Amino acid sequence: LTKRQKQIYRHILILNSMLQFGSISQVNMYYKEDVFSGKQGEPFLAFLNAETKIKEPGTIKRYKSDLRVLYHYLVDSNKSVPEINIPLIISYIEWCNQTEKTYCVNDIIHTTRAFIKYLCKNNLIEDTREEVWMSVLKPKKKMVKIPSVYTTEEVERIITIPDRSNPTGKRDYAMVLLAARYGLRVSDIISL
């Protein structure tokens, strides 16, 4: 995305947050790539550097995004990484539950788990009991699994949904038919 497109995207996120929660979440307030600065950011950068060697670039990008939330929560709370403790993390998760969507919170919890494991292994926090941390940092809600198979009736219902009275509906109908009849993936249909 261009810089302008990123700004527009950020503005949309802020407006959505305002509509959904009645306030602007702190997550949307920060949009810098070089967010982990100074002594406070060193453990975050060290973790990301260590993970870069064993994780895919997409995972690292998600880790950066999720850790940005924790970083700013710590900064806003006037806390540093060595001061991270269980009550602080519990309040952080509660704050995330209020300001983020459920699937985002689950991603943030998974990233925070990996970060806390790193901090425990490197003795960067006082409480290094990894099993206690992992019991606290459990995803709150189970993600709904997408069905791998649809019944014949469900497929027929999906096929009848597009409104074929306009060009967009005809396009959508054709795309649904390609997926339903020939088993083409969305990426294959888009590339046609």
N, C-alpha and C positions, 0 to 999 in steps of 0.2 A: 504494500500500500504506500501511496505517496504520503508526505507529511500532512497535506491538507485532508486526505481521506482518513488518516489516523485521528486528526482533530475532530472531524465530523463524527467518526465512530465514537470517540470519547464523549462528545456532546450528547449523542443519542443514548449512551449508557447512563449518563448523568440524568437526563430527562426521564428515562425509564425507571431509574432508581427513585427519583422524586415521585413519579406516578405510583409506583408499587409500594414504597415504604413511607412516603410523606417526608422524606429527608434524603439528603445526598450522602451515600455511603462513602466512607473514607477511602475505600479501595479505588473508587473512580477519581479521586482527587489527585492521585499520583500517577503520572504516565511517563516516567523517565526510564531509559534503559540502564543508565549508570546510577541506579538508585542506592546500591549498597556502598555507601561512602564512609570514610573515616574508620576509626577503630571499631565502631559499632558494626560496620559492614564486613569486617575481615572474616569472621566465622562463616558468614553466608557465602562469601566468595570462595573461601577454602572448601566448603562443602560442594559448591557447584563445580569447582575445578576437579575435585576428587570424583564426583559423579560423571563428569564429562568423559572420563576414561572408560567407563563401563556402561553408560546409558546412551540411548539414541538422542539425536538432536531435538526431536519433538518433545521427549521427556524432559530434557534440560530446559527447554523453553517454558514448559508448564511449571517445572520446579521454580524457575525464576519468577514467573507470574504469581504463583502461590506464596512463595517466600517474601515477595514484595509486601503482601498483606501483613504477614507476621512482623516483618521489619518495621513497617510504619506503625503497627500496633504497639510495638516495644518503644519506638521513639515517642509516640503520643503519650505513652504511660510513663515516660522517663525511666525506662528500665534498659538494662544491657543484657547481653546473652548470658553471662555468668549468673545473673539474677533470675533466670528462668526457673520457675518451680511449678509444681502441680496446680496450686490455686490460680496462678497467673495463666497457665495454659487452659484451665477450665473456663476462666472468664473470657479468654480469647475465643474459645470455641462458641461460647454463648453469644459473644458479640458477632461472630461470623454467622451464627444461626439467625440473628436479627437482621443482618445487612446483606446476606448472600442467598442465592438460590440453593436448594438442597444438593443438587449435583455438584455445584461449586464447593460447597462446604465439605462434601465427601472427598473431593480432589485435594482441598486444602488440608484436610486431616491426613490423607495419605502422604502428602508431601511433608507435613509437619512430623509425622512418624519417622520418615527417612532422615529428616534433619536432626531430630532428637536422638535417634540411634547413633548418628555421626557424633553428636555432642557427647553422648555417653561414652562411646569408644575412645574418644580423644580427651576425656576428662575436662571438658570445657564448661560443665555445669556441676553444681554440688551434688545433686541427687543423680547418681549414675545407675540406678536400678532400672535397667531397661525393661524388665517384665512389668514393673509398676507403670511405667510410662505407656507401654503398649496397651495395658488394660484401660488406661484413661483415654487414650487416643484411638477409640474405635469409631468407625463411621456410625452415625446415629440412625440413619434409615437405609434400608436395603434398596439398591437400585432395581427398578423394574426391568426384568429381562425381556428383550424384544423377542417375540415368537419367531422360531426358525421356520415354521411351517404354518400356512394358512389353510383352513378348510376350503372346500370347493364353494360353499355358500359365502364365505368371507371374501373370496376372490371375486365372485360374481357381484357382490355388493360394492366392492372397491371399484370395479370396472364401471358401474352405473353412476358413480359419484360425479365425474366431470360433466359440466354443462356443455353439450356439443352445439349449442346455438350460436356460439361466438368462436373466433379463431383461437383464442387462448384455451378454451375448453376442448376444441378439437385436437390441439397440440397435446394437452394433458391426457386426453383419452388415448391418443396414439402411444404416448409414453407408457401409460399404465398397461395397455395391451402388449407392448413389447416386453415389459417386465413379467406380466402374468402368463402370456402364451409361450414365450421363448426363453424365459428365465434370465433375461439380460440384467446385468447390474446397472445401478443408477449411473455409475461412471461410464459404462459402455454406451448407455442411451444418450448421455450428454455429449459424448465425443462424436456421435453420428452427424 
